[in-house]
Amino acid sequence: MTSASDSQSFSVVAGDKHSEVPLTLDEPVPQALGFFDQFGLWGNLGVSLLGFTGAIFVLQPNGTGTRELSLAASVTAIVVGTVLGTLVVALSGVAGARTGAPAMVLLRGLFGRRLSYVPTVMNIIQLLGWGIFELVTIATAAHTVAPGLARWEYIVMAGAITGLLTLRPLGAIRILRRVATPVVLVVLVYLSVELLGHHVPSFTHGTWSGYWAASDTVIAVAVSFAPLAADYTRHSRSTRTAFFGAFVGYSLTQILCYVIGLIALVTVAKNPSDIYGAFIAVPLGSLCFALLAARELDQSFADVYSTVVSVQNLRPLWDRRVLALGVSLLSTALALLINIADYENFLVLLGSVFVPMSAVFIVDFFILARGTWSLSGHARRSTMLIPWAFGFVIYQFINPGYISWWVSMWSHVANFVHFHNRAWMSASLTSFVVSGAATLVTGAVSHMIARRRGQPDEGELVESLEAPVRP
């Protein structure tokens, strides 16, 4: 018997406010989420406690002790970086809305079934790591506000709540829309007003040197959600709902989040570790910070649930509820046992894998395949690994991260091939453009070779098994 997850398309059905995610990939996918559901989900995901402290990488993109960007340069970098990064997320989400397939299953159309397991395993590793990181962040923030309980107790509580949320994902998204989103917007506006009451330096004082490195940081944060987007947009009532809900919701709140962190840094906080104290110090600050800490559960929810859906690309008939409880328990146990901060640089490095892959995905889906794809995975499209790998190498040449031996290795390779990094280069943008262009070239070469041999190329084989496109 062939399951829907093994065939060329998913069965998409109308949904309502009582609809829930099917237990396996072999069941119909309900179109249950409207614009405000998607706006609420992505609006909450755009806010993060880590985002507030991450503003330092925008203000001082060249490292601690270097000259700061002007506020004009910093705010522009935040807006441009967020818009560009979120555009990738929203386009990735459109593919999920059209096909009804989750993110990692969509990669069967890009690479073929077996090769899709490579990015799937990478995604599982990074999502599990970030899920652990979020539990630790939530516990640390909660302990700061209410030190009456030990940090490990908050980790257990956060892990338990995350597990419950992942049992009913669409229900959790509706809760975010009705409750969390209005509260978060009020808190963000309130903190902005309070912090702007302090003396703010001249908007033009500072430098523009390092502008693209600052933008690159913001882009990378947004693009990190691209491998998750279709897990949620597949339940949208239309592709417009999927695109604009994700684009508007995430862009609005990430910009607010980074700008608030930036204002805190240039007014009352002396370094990133002081930002939480700066929030607590304002009137009603403890309440605001407590609400933001509680809202952080949406991040751990997304990490755990998308881990579950990624695993289902490997095992389509496994029950998502069992997987959700298992992943939640594992994340909680590891959050208690290991120092996840030691792995942060590795997680950032792993995330850089998905920037060029997103370019390959978007160009192939929207341009080469014209929005139609087979999800059967029968066609092994190994040539699509070439532009992905090419973009990854370019990314490492420009920004290899912070792991010393890895940085040293890529510096030697870049010198060997006479690649010279320039201040205007953005690792995310450059690797994305290079991967996208290489995908077009790879597709054209594959098509030409196939024509000469008198055989259908990979793209034609995919199109011949195309999944129906929804408006």
C-alpha positions in Angstrom: 0.0 0.0 0.0 1.3 3.4 -1.0 0.9 6.2 1.6 0.2 9.8 0.7 3.7 10.7 1.9 5.2 8.4 -0.7 2.9 9.5 -3.6 3.0 12.6 -5.7 0.7 14.8 -3.6 -1.0 15.3 -0.3 -4.7 15.3 0.2 -5.7 18.8 1.3 -9.2 19.3 2.9 -11.1 22.3 4.2 -10.6 22.9 8.0 -12.2 24.9 10.8 -11.4 26.2 14.2 -11.6 22.7 15.6 -9.3 21.1 13.1 -6.0 19.6 14.2 -2.8 18.3 12.6 -3.2 14.7 11.4 -1.3 12.1 13.4 0.7 10.8 10.4 1.7 12.0 7.0 -0.7 9.5 5.5 -3.8 11.5 6.5 -5.6 14.6 4.9 -4.1 18.0 5.7 -6.7 20.5 7.0 -6.7 24.1 5.7 -7.6 25.5 9.1 -5.4 28.6 9.6 -6.4 32.1 8.4 -4.3 35.3 8.1 -4.5 36.2 11.8 -3.5 32.7 12.8 -0.4 32.9 10.7 0.2 36.5 11.7 0.0 35.5 15.4 2.3 32.5 15.0 5.0 34.3 13.0 4.6 37.5 15.0 5.4 35.6 18.2 8.3 33.8 16.6 9.8 37.1 15.5 10.2 38.0 19.2 13.0 36.3 21.2 14.9 37.1 24.4 18.0 36.2 22.4 17.0 38.8 19.8 17.2 41.6 22.3 20.8 40.7 23.3 21.6 40.0 19.6 21.3 43.7 18.9 24.9 44.0 20.0 26.0 42.2 16.8 24.2 44.9 14.8 25.6 47.8 16.9 29.2 46.4 16.8 29.3 44.0 13.8 33.1 43.9 13.8 33.4 42.7 17.4 33.7 44.0 21.0 35.7 47.1 21.3 35.3 48.2 17.7 33.6 51.4 16.6 29.8 51.3 16.8 27.5 51.8 13.9 25.4 54.9 13.9 21.7 54.5 14.9 20.8 55.3 11.3 23.0 52.5 10.0 21.9 50.1 12.7 18.2 50.6 12.2 18.5 50.4 8.4 20.5 47.1 8.8 17.7 45.7 11.0 14.9 46.7 8.6 16.7 45.6 5.4 18.1 42.3 7.0 14.7 41.4 8.4 12.8 42.1 5.2 15.2 40.1 3.0 15.4 37.2 5.5 11.7 37.0 6.0 11.0 37.1 2.3 12.9 33.8 2.1 10.8 32.4 4.9 7.5 33.5 3.4 8.4 32.1 -0.1 9.3 28.8 1.6 6.0 28.8 3.3 4.1 29.3 0.0 5.5 25.9 -1.3 4.0 24.3 1.8 0.6 25.9 1.2 0.5 24.8 -2.4 1.4 21.2 -1.9 0.2 20.5 1.7 3.6 19.1 2.5 5.8 19.9 5.5 9.3 21.4 4.9 11.5 18.4 4.9 9.1 16.4 2.8 9.2 19.2 0.2 12.9 18.5 -0.2 12.0 15.2 -1.8 11.1 17.3 -4.8 14.4 19.1 -4.7 16.8 16.2 -4.1 14.8 13.0 -4.3 13.6 10.9 -1.4 16.8 9.4 -0.1 19.0 12.5 -0.6 16.3 14.6 1.3 17.3 12.6 4.4 20.7 14.5 4.5 19.2 18.0 5.2 16.5 16.3 7.3 19.0 14.9 9.7 20.8 18.2 9.9 17.5 20.0 10.6 16.6 17.5 13.4 20.0 18.1 15.0 19.8 21.9 14.8 16.1 22.0 16.0 16.9 19.7 18.9 19.8 21.9 19.9 17.8 25.1 19.6 14.9 23.5 21.5 17.3 22.8 24.4 18.7 26.3 24.2 15.3 27.8 24.4 14.4 25.8 27.5 17.5 27.1 29.2 16.8 30.6 28.1 13.2 30.5 29.4 14.4 29.0 32.8 17.2 31.6 33.1 14.8 34.5 32.4 12.1 33.1 34.8 14.7 32.6 37.6 15.8 36.2 37.1 12.3 37.5 37.7 11.3 35.0 40.4 14.3 33.4 42.0 12.1 31.5 44.5 12.4 28.4 42.3 15.6 26.8 41.1 16.5 27.1 37.5 16.2 23.3 37.0 12.6 23.5 38.2 11.8 26.1 35.5 13.4 23.9 32.9 11.1 21.0 33.9 8.1 23.3 33.8 9.0 24.8 30.5 9.6 21.3 29.0 6.3 20.0 30.3 4.3 23.0 28.8 6.2 22.7 25.5 5.2 19.0 25.3 1.5 19.8 25.9 1.6 22.5 23.3 3.0 20.2 20.7 0.2 17.6 21.2 -2.3 20.1 19.6 -0.2 22.3 17.3 -3.1 24.1 15.6 -4.7 24.7 19.0 -1.4 26.2 20.2 -1.3 28.5 17.2 -4.8 29.7 17.9 -3.9 30.4 21.5 -0.9 32.5 20.3 -3.2 34.5 18.0 -5.9 35.2 20.6 -3.8 35.7 23.7 -0.1 36.0 23.2 0.1 38.3 20.2 -1.9 41.2 21.6 0.0 41.0 24.9 3.4 40.9 23.1 2.6 43.9 20.9 1.5 45.9 23.9 4.7 45.0 25.9 7.0 45.8 22.9 5.4 49.2 22.4 5.5 50.0 26.1 9.2 49.1 26.4 10.0 51.2 23.4 8.2 54.2 24.9 9.9 53.8 28.3 13.4 53.3 26.8 13.0 56.3 24.4 12.4 58.4 27.5 16.1 58.2 28.2 18.7 60.3 26.4 19.2 58.8 22.9 22.5 59.6 21.1 22.6 61.4 17.8 21.0 59.3 15.0 24.0 59.9 12.7 26.8 59.6 15.3 28.9 56.5 14.5 30.0 54.7 11.4 28.5 52.7 8.4 31.6 50.5 8.3 30.4 46.9 8.8 26.9 47.6 7.7 26.5 44.5 5.6 28.0 42.3 8.4 25.3 43.8 10.7 22.6 43.1 8.1 24.0 39.6 7.7 23.4 38.8 11.3 19.7 39.8 11.1 19.2 38.0 7.8 20.6 34.8 9.3 18.2 34.9 12.2 15.2 35.2 10.0 16.3 32.6 7.4 16.8 30.1 10.3 13.0 29.7 10.2 13.0 28.8 6.5 13.4 25.0 7.2 10.3 25.2 9.5 8.0 27.5 7.5 6.1 24.9 5.5 5.4 22.8 8.6 2.8 25.5 9.6 1.9 27.2 6.3 0.7 23.9 4.9 -2.4 24.4 7.0 -3.1 27.9 5.5 -6.4 28.5 3.7 -4.6 30.0 0.8 -1.1 30.8 -0.5 -1.8 34.5 0.1 -2.6 33.8 3.7 0.6 31.8 4.1 2.8 34.4 2.5 1.5 37.6 4.0 0.8 36.1 7.4 4.4 35.0 7.7 6.0 38.0 6.0 4.1 40.8 7.9 3.9 39.0 11.3 7.6 38.1 11.5 9.0 41.3 9.9 7.0 43.6 12.3 8.0 41.9 15.5 11.6 41.1 14.7 12.2 44.7 13.7 10.6 45.9 17.0 12.6 43.3 19.0 16.0 44.3 17.5 15.3 48.1 17.7 14.3 47.8 21.4 17.5 45.9 22.1 19.4 48.6 20.2 17.8 51.4 22.2 18.5 49.6 25.5 22.2 49.3 24.5 22.7 53.0 23.6 20.7 54.3 26.6 20.8 52.3 29.9 22.5 49.0 29.3 26.3 48.9 29.2 26.5 45.5 27.5 24.1 42.7 26.3 24.0 41.1 29.8 22.5 44.3 31.2 19.5 44.4 28.8 17.3 42.2 30.9 18.1 44.3 33.9 17.2 47.4 31.9 13.8 46.0 31.1 13.1 45.1 34.7 14.2 48.5 35.9 11.4 50.4 34.0 8.0 50.8 35.7 6.1 47.4 35.4 9.4 46.1 34.0 9.3 42.8 36.0 5.8 42.1 34.7 6.8 42.9 31.1 9.9 40.7 31.3 7.9 37.8 32.9 5.4 38.0 30.0 8.2 37.9 27.5 9.8 35.0 29.2 6.5 33.1 29.2 6.0 33.9 25.5 9.3 32.3 24.7 7.5 29.0 25.0 6.4 29.5 21.4 10.1 29.2 20.3 10.5 25.9 22.1 7.1 24.7 20.8 8.2 25.4 17.2 11.6 23.7 17.7 10.0 20.6 19.1 7.1 20.3 16.8 9.2 20.9 13.7 11.6 18.2 15.0 8.7 15.9 15.1 7.6 16.7 11.5 11.1 16.3 10.3 11.4 12.9 11.8 8.2 12.0 10.0 10.0 12.6 6.7 12.1 9.6 7.7 9.2 7.6 9.2 5.9 8.9 7.7 3.6 6.6 9.7 4.9 7.3 13.2 2.4 9.0 15.5 3.3 12.7 16.0 1.9 12.6 19.5 4.3 9.9 20.6 7.1 11.7 18.8 6.2 15.0 20.4 6.3 13.6 23.9 9.6 11.8 23.2 11.3 14.9 21.8 10.0 17.1 24.6 11.3 14.7 27.2 14.7 14.4 25.4 15.0 18.2 25.1 14.2 18.7 28.8 16.6 16.0 30.0 19.5 17.4 27.9 18.7 20.9 29.0 19.2 19.7 32.6 22.3 17.6 31.9 24.5 19.6 29.4 25.8 23.2 29.1 24.1 24.1 25.8 26.1 27.4 25.6 29.1 25.3 24.6 27.3 24.3 21.5 25.9 27.6 20.4 28.6 28.3 17.8 28.1 24.8 16.4 24.4 25.5 16.1 25.0 28.8 14.3 27.4 27.0 11.9 24.8 24.3 11.2 22.2 27.0 10.5 24.4 28.4 7.8 23.8 25.2 5.8 20.2 26.3 5.2 20.8 29.7 3.7 22.2 28.5 0.4 19.8 25.5 0.4 16.9 27.9 0.7 18.1 29.7 -2.5 18.3 26.4 -4.4 14.9 25.5 -3.1 13.2 28.8 -4.1 14.8 29.0 -7.5 14.1 25.4 -8.4 10.5 25.5 -7.2 9.4 28.9 -8.5 11.5 29.3 -11.6 12.7 25.9 -12.9 9.6 23.9 -11.9 7.2 26.8 -12.2 5.6 26.1 -8.8 4.9 22.4 -9.6 6.7 19.5 -8.0 6.6 15.8 -7.5 6.8 14.7 -3.9 7.1 11.1 -4.8 10.9 11.3 -4.5 11.4 8.8 -7.3 13.7 11.2 -9.2 17.1 11.3 -7.6 18.2 14.9 -8.3 21.8 14.7 -7.1 22.9 17.6 -9.4 21.0 20.0 -7.0 23.7 19.2 -4.4 26.2 21.2 -6.5 24.7 24.7 -6.2 23.9 24.0 -2.5 27.5 23.0 -1.8 28.9 25.9 -3.9 26.8 28.4 -1.9 27.9 26.8 1.4 31.6 27.2 0.5 31.1 30.9 -0.4 29.3 31.4 2.9 32.2 30.0 4.9 34.7 32.0 2.9 33.0 35.2 4.0 31.8 34.2 7.5 33.1 30.9 8.9 31.7 31.6 12.4 33.5 31.4 15.7 34.9 27.8 16.1 38.6 28.4 15.9 39.7 25.3 14.0 36.9 25.7 11.5 37.7 29.4 11.0 41.4 28.5 10.5 40.6 25.8 8.0 38.4 28.0 5.8 40.9 30.9 6.0 43.6 28.5 4.5 41.2 27.3 1.8 40.2 30.9 0.9 43.8 31.9 0.6 44.6 28.9 -1.5 42.0 29.8 -4.1 42.8 33.5 -3.8 39.4 34.5 -2.4 39.5 37.8 -0.6 36.7 38.9 1.6 35.5 42.5 1.3 33.7 44.6 3.9 30.7 45.0 1.7 30.1 41.3 1.4 27.2 39.7 3.2 27.7 35.9 3.8 23.9 35.3 3.7 23.2 37.5 0.6 26.2 36.5 -1.4 25.8 32.7 -0.8 22.1 33.0 -1.5 22.7 34.8 -4.8 25.5 32.5 -5.8 23.5 29.3 -5.0 20.5 30.7 -6.9 22.5 31.5 -9.9 24.3 28.2 -9.8 20.9 26.5 -9.6 19.8 28.2 -12.8 23.0 27.1 -14.5 22.8 23.6 -13.2 19.2 23.3 -14.4 20.1 24.6 -17.9 23.1 22.2 -18.2 21.0 19.2 -17.0 18.3 20.2 -19.6 20.9 20.5 -22.4 22.6 17.1 -21.6 19.2 15.4 -21.4 18.1 16.8 -24.7 21.3 15.6 -26.4 20.7 12.1 -25.0 17.1 12.2 -26.0 16.0 11.6 -22.4 13.8 13.7 -20.0 15.9 15.7 -17.6 15.4 15.8 -13.9 13.1 18.9 -14.1 10.9 17.3 -16.8 10.6 14.1 -14.8 9.5 16.1 -11.8 7.0 18.1 -13.8 5.6 14.9 -15.4 4.7 13.8 -11.9 3.7 17.2 -10.8 1.5 17.8 -7.7 -1.6 19.9 -8.3 -1.2 23.5 -7.6 -3.6 25.4 -5.3 -4.4 29.0 -6.0 
